Amino acid sequence: MGSPLVLLDVDGVLNPFSRPHRGYRRHRCSPNGITYRLWLNARHGRSLLRLVEDGGAELAWASYWCAHANEWIAPRIGLPELPFVPIPVFPGVEEGMTLGAWKARHVAAWTRGRPFVWFEDEPDATACIAAETGIGEHLLVAIDSQVGLTDDHLDRAREWLRSLAG
């Protein structure tokens, strides 16, 4: 089965959509030559590393940033290079699928039955991941995209990881 995974989205989770509280800094990131302005908090890196160490878990990206997260996000918040779920560009609603379902399909395939915590802001991601076949035990921590990742979210994940080990 393998150790549990902690899956991390970027936009709406590490990069809240509203001007965040103290501790965040504005960064310019230019993957593929397109410049984005992100709010990032360096404290998140330390907190996430502590979470996976305490929970005997592995950290990975589950974001459309894919490999770009290692270049543009990880160094700005103090994370090492991480594996990532290869999520292709969303084909759009004309394909009959929501954004949450599209990401869930790729997360389910990549985790291959391993237990995982997923920090995600897509509103339908919880129902979508539960509908996937062959999915391991999991906890989807729903993040308010206007606020981003908080200590309460990390505490919830920590408790869930402890319950797996217990």
Residue frames as qw, qx, qy, qz and C-alpha x, y, z in Angstrom:
[[0.000, 0.886, 0.464, 0.000, 0.00, 0.00, 0.00],
 [0.441, 0.395, -0.062, 0.804, 2.78, 2.50, 0.82],
 [0.196, -0.331, -0.445, 0.809, 2.88, 5.47, 3.12],
 [0.200, 0.813, 0.516, -0.182, 0.07, 8.02, 3.02],
 [0.385, 0.335, 0.262, 0.819, 0.27, 10.96, 0.66],
 [0.009, -0.729, -0.332, 0.599, -0.46, 14.61, 1.33],
 [0.423, 0.447, 0.521, 0.591, -1.59, 16.20, -1.93],
 [0.172, -0.600, -0.181, 0.760, -1.32, 19.92, -2.35],
 [0.387, 0.759, 0.418, 0.315, -3.10, 22.26, -4.75],
 [0.398, -0.003, -0.041, 0.916, -1.64, 25.71, -5.43],
 [0.137, -0.264, -0.185, -0.937, -4.26, 28.21, -6.59],
 [0.625, -0.485, -0.252, -0.558, -6.92, 28.77, -3.94],
 [0.869, -0.383, -0.275, 0.151, -4.95, 26.71, -1.40],
 [0.639, -0.264, -0.064, 0.720, -1.41, 28.13, -1.12],
 [0.120, 0.060, 0.219, 0.967, -2.34, 31.16, -3.24],
 [0.150, 0.598, 0.687, -0.384, -5.63, 32.55, -1.89],
 [0.288, 0.568, 0.518, 0.572, -7.73, 34.56, -4.31],
 [0.190, -0.944, -0.180, -0.202, -8.40, 37.43, -1.86],
 [0.207, 0.689, -0.468, 0.513, -5.73, 39.59, -0.31],
 [0.760, -0.282, -0.565, 0.153, -4.57, 37.38, 2.56],
 [0.519, -0.854, -0.028, -0.007, -3.63, 38.22, 6.13],
 [0.161, -0.848, 0.505, 0.017, -0.18, 38.88, 7.53],
 [0.666, -0.309, 0.665, 0.135, 2.63, 36.52, 6.56],
 [0.726, 0.491, 0.443, 0.188, 1.93, 36.46, 2.82],
 [0.167, -0.568, 0.333, 0.734, 4.18, 38.06, 0.22],
 [0.679, 0.660, 0.080, -0.312, 3.40, 38.86, -3.39],
 [0.496, -0.317, 0.672, 0.450, 5.44, 36.92, -5.97],
 [0.593, 0.585, -0.244, -0.497, 5.66, 37.04, -9.74],
 [0.607, -0.136, 0.771, 0.135, 5.85, 33.61, -11.32],
 [0.463, 0.593, -0.289, -0.593, 6.23, 33.05, -15.05],
 [0.591, -0.025, 0.795, 0.132, 5.76, 29.41, -16.08],
 [0.514, 0.458, 0.637, 0.347, 5.66, 29.05, -19.87],
 [0.257, 0.180, 0.199, 0.928, 6.33, 32.78, -20.20],
 [0.315, -0.685, -0.427, -0.498, 2.97, 33.77, -18.70],
 [0.161, 0.237, -0.544, 0.789, 3.32, 35.95, -15.60],
 [0.533, -0.617, -0.547, -0.190, 1.08, 35.32, -12.59],
 [0.059, -0.522, 0.437, -0.730, 0.99, 37.32, -9.38],
 [0.705, -0.317, -0.634, -0.027, 0.61, 35.01, -6.41],
 [0.415, -0.697, 0.338, -0.478, 0.25, 35.48, -2.66],
 [0.819, 0.030, -0.555, 0.142, 2.46, 32.91, -0.87],
 [0.534, -0.761, 0.239, -0.281, 3.30, 32.35, 2.78],
 [0.389, 0.520, -0.739, 0.178, 6.76, 30.93, 3.56],
 [0.436, -0.301, 0.675, -0.514, 5.38, 29.46, 6.81],
 [0.891, 0.164, 0.019, -0.423, 3.32, 26.97, 4.80],
 [0.653, 0.457, -0.603, 0.047, 6.42, 25.08, 3.71],
 [0.025, 0.353, -0.788, 0.504, 7.62, 24.47, 7.28],
 [0.629, -0.045, 0.434, -0.644, 4.10, 23.53, 8.41],
 [0.876, 0.291, -0.189, -0.335, 3.60, 21.06, 5.56],
 [0.510, 0.435, -0.716, 0.196, 7.00, 19.43, 6.12],
 [0.223, -0.257, 0.727, -0.597, 6.21, 19.04, 9.82],
 [0.787, 0.090, 0.165, -0.587, 2.81, 17.54, 8.91],
 [0.850, 0.322, -0.388, -0.150, 4.28, 14.85, 6.66],
 [0.284, 0.415, -0.771, 0.391, 7.10, 14.09, 9.09],
 [0.414, -0.172, 0.608, -0.656, 4.68, 13.70, 12.02],
 [0.811, 0.193, 0.200, -0.515, 2.26, 11.63, 9.91],
 [0.548, -0.196, 0.769, 0.266, 4.80, 9.39, 8.19],
 [0.606, 0.679, 0.397, -0.121, 3.49, 10.70, 4.87],
 [0.483, 0.002, 0.412, 0.773, 4.87, 11.94, 1.57],
 [0.193, 0.712, 0.175, -0.652, 4.09, 15.34, 0.12],
 [0.396, 0.186, 0.667, 0.603, 3.17, 15.79, -3.57],
 [0.212, 0.260, -0.090, -0.938, 1.63, 18.42, -5.82],
 [0.267, 0.474, 0.832, 0.109, -1.93, 17.89, -7.09],
 [0.105, 0.761, 0.111, -0.631, -2.25, 21.06, -9.12],
 [0.677, 0.708, 0.184, 0.082, -2.37, 22.25, -12.69],
 [0.043, -0.899, 0.426, 0.095, 1.04, 23.74, -11.95],
 [0.979, 0.143, -0.095, 0.107, 2.42, 20.15, -12.16],
 [0.790, -0.002, -0.096, 0.605, 6.25, 20.29, -12.49],
 [0.171, 0.672, 0.003, 0.721, 6.17, 24.10, -12.60],
 [0.599, -0.767, -0.095, -0.210, 5.27, 24.07, -8.89],
 [0.853, -0.279, -0.032, 0.440, 8.77, 22.78, -8.12],
 [0.503, 0.288, 0.085, 0.811, 10.36, 25.72, -9.90],
 [0.044, -0.545, -0.142, -0.825, 8.00, 28.57, -9.03],
 [0.622, -0.636, -0.148, -0.433, 6.23, 27.66, -5.76],
 [0.887, -0.269, -0.292, 0.236, 8.41, 25.25, -3.74],
 [0.566, 0.137, -0.253, 0.773, 11.46, 27.53, -3.33],
 [0.117, -0.520, -0.007, -0.846, 9.29, 30.47, -2.31],
 [0.702, -0.535, -0.003, -0.470, 7.70, 28.58, 0.58],
 [0.237, -0.598, 0.734, -0.216, 10.65, 26.38, 1.58],
 [0.920, 0.042, 0.335, -0.199, 9.69, 23.03, 0.06],
 [0.350, -0.352, 0.746, 0.444, 12.03, 20.64, -1.74],
 [0.416, 0.195, -0.611, -0.645, 11.28, 19.33, -5.21],
 [0.578, 0.044, 0.672, -0.461, 8.18, 17.13, -4.94],
 [0.174, 0.192, 0.886, 0.384, 6.55, 14.50, -7.12],
 [0.359, 0.251, 0.077, -0.896, 3.39, 15.68, -8.84],
 [0.570, 0.416, 0.695, -0.138, 0.13, 14.29, -10.16],
 [0.156, -0.071, 0.543, 0.822, 0.30, 14.75, -13.96],
 [0.317, 0.644, 0.586, -0.376, -2.96, 16.63, -14.54],
 [0.342, 0.247, 0.512, 0.748, -3.43, 17.61, -18.18],
 [0.158, 0.020, -0.031, -0.987, -5.18, 20.80, -19.22],
 [0.402, 0.362, 0.687, -0.484, -8.89, 20.68, -18.44],
 [0.228, 0.229, 0.743, 0.586, -10.79, 19.88, -21.64],
 [0.248, -0.059, -0.048, -0.966, -13.71, 22.09, -20.64],
 [0.507, 0.149, 0.607, -0.594, -17.32, 21.56, -19.75],
 [0.668, 0.381, -0.303, -0.562, -18.17, 20.65, -23.32],
 [0.379, 0.248, -0.892, 0.001, -16.60, 17.26, -22.52],
 [0.710, -0.437, -0.403, -0.376, -19.30, 16.80, -19.86],
 [0.730, -0.245, -0.459, 0.443, -16.94, 16.92, -16.91],
 [0.258, -0.962, -0.025, -0.085, -16.39, 19.44, -14.12],
 [0.251, 0.744, -0.525, 0.328, -12.98, 20.72, -13.10],
 [0.537, -0.480, 0.587, -0.369, -13.25, 18.80, -9.81],
 [0.946, 0.113, 0.270, -0.138, -14.09, 15.54, -11.59],
 [0.685, 0.658, -0.270, 0.158, -11.21, 16.00, -14.05],
 [0.007, 0.681, -0.628, 0.377, -8.68, 16.50, -11.25],
 [0.737, -0.290, 0.493, -0.361, -10.20, 13.68, -9.19],
 [0.944, 0.321, -0.022, -0.071, -9.81, 11.24, -12.09],
 [0.564, 0.621, -0.434, 0.328, -6.08, 11.97, -12.31],
 [0.296, -0.583, 0.582, -0.484, -5.56, 12.01, -8.54],
 [0.896, -0.119, 0.304, -0.302, -7.27, 8.61, -8.20],
 [0.893, 0.409, -0.157, 0.098, -5.14, 7.08, -10.95],
 [0.328, 0.682, -0.494, 0.427, -1.90, 8.51, -9.54],
 [0.446, -0.535, 0.533, -0.481, -2.49, 7.48, -5.91],
 [0.585, 0.180, -0.775, -0.159, -3.17, 3.84, -6.93],
 [0.744, -0.415, -0.512, -0.112, -5.10, 2.93, -3.80],
 [0.453, 0.028, -0.500, 0.738, -2.71, 4.61, -1.33],
 [0.229, -0.795, -0.503, 0.250, -4.28, 6.59, 1.51],
 [0.363, 0.264, 0.083, 0.890, -4.11, 10.35, 1.05],
 [0.039, -0.745, -0.370, 0.553, -5.06, 13.77, 2.32],
 [0.384, 0.428, 0.424, 0.699, -5.88, 16.25, -0.44],
 [0.065, -0.591, -0.240, 0.768, -5.90, 20.02, 0.18],
 [0.199, 0.306, 0.669, 0.648, -8.23, 21.22, -2.59],
 [0.156, 0.317, 0.257, -0.900, -10.52, 24.18, -3.24],
 [0.302, -0.086, -0.661, -0.682, -12.72, 22.81, -6.06],
 [0.539, -0.164, 0.333, -0.756, -16.25, 22.73, -4.56],
 [0.913, 0.066, -0.075, -0.395, -17.22, 19.38, -6.10],
 [0.348, 0.525, -0.771, 0.092, -13.91, 17.59, -5.48],
 [0.397, -0.228, 0.769, -0.446, -15.18, 15.67, -2.42],
 [0.807, 0.273, 0.337, -0.400, -18.06, 14.03, -4.29],
 [0.667, 0.629, -0.357, -0.178, -15.90, 13.49, -7.37],
 [0.132, 0.518, -0.829, 0.168, -13.05, 11.74, -5.57],
 [0.541, -0.077, 0.715, -0.436, -15.51, 9.53, -3.66],
 [0.808, 0.421, 0.124, -0.394, -17.03, 8.45, -6.99],
 [0.393, 0.628, -0.656, -0.143, -13.72, 7.18, -8.37],
 [0.982, -0.109, -0.122, -0.091, -13.10, 3.42, -8.35],
 [0.848, 0.107, -0.279, 0.437, -10.10, 1.86, -6.63],
 [0.006, 0.773, -0.222, 0.593, -9.59, 4.89, -4.43],
 [0.516, -0.045, -0.700, 0.492, -7.79, 4.37, -1.13],
 [0.338, -0.741, -0.478, 0.329, -8.76, 5.77, 2.24],
 [0.339, 0.360, 0.109, 0.862, -8.72, 9.52, 1.93],
 [0.135, -0.738, -0.429, 0.502, -9.56, 12.84, 3.46],
 [0.312, 0.563, 0.289, 0.709, -10.35, 15.77, 1.23],
 [0.254, -0.551, -0.350, 0.713, -9.76, 18.97, 3.16],
 [0.266, 0.770, 0.457, 0.358, -11.99, 21.53, 1.46],
 [0.381, -0.274, -0.091, 0.879, -10.27, 24.90, 1.33],
 [0.206, 0.893, 0.329, -0.227, -12.07, 28.23, 0.93],
 [0.668, 0.372, 0.204, 0.612, -10.23, 29.67, -2.09],
 [0.006, 0.901, 0.054, 0.431, -10.66, 33.21, -0.79],
 [0.565, -0.779, 0.244, -0.118, -8.83, 32.36, 2.45],
 [0.524, 0.544, -0.647, 0.105, -6.40, 29.56, 1.53],
 [0.746, -0.085, -0.623, 0.221, -4.68, 27.01, 3.76],
 [0.356, -0.738, 0.224, -0.528, -4.99, 27.60, 7.51],
 [0.047, -0.374, 0.847, -0.375, -3.70, 25.97, 10.69],
 [0.704, 0.038, 0.454, -0.545, -7.15, 24.42, 11.18],
 [0.833, 0.424, -0.243, -0.260, -6.81, 22.60, 7.85],
 [0.391, 0.508, -0.738, 0.212, -3.37, 21.32, 8.81],
 [0.348, -0.255, 0.724, -0.538, -4.65, 20.18, 12.23],
 [0.841, 0.182, 0.179, -0.477, -7.50, 18.28, 10.59],
 [0.749, 0.478, -0.456, -0.051, -5.06, 16.50, 8.27],
 [0.092, 0.488, -0.775, 0.391, -2.70, 15.74, 11.17],
 [0.605, -0.123, 0.571, -0.541, -5.51, 14.11, 13.17],
 [0.887, 0.324, -0.038, -0.328, -6.58, 12.02, 10.18],
 [0.563, 0.533, -0.620, 0.121, -3.01, 10.83, 9.55],
 [0.192, -0.375, 0.763, -0.489, -2.70, 9.89, 13.25],
 [0.784, 0.041, 0.355, -0.507, -5.92, 7.89, 13.02],
 [0.814, 0.431, -0.357, -0.154, -4.47, 5.91, 10.10],
 [0.343, 0.477, -0.741, 0.326, -1.41, 5.00, 12.14],
 [0.402, -0.345, 0.557, -0.639, -3.42, 4.30, 15.30]]
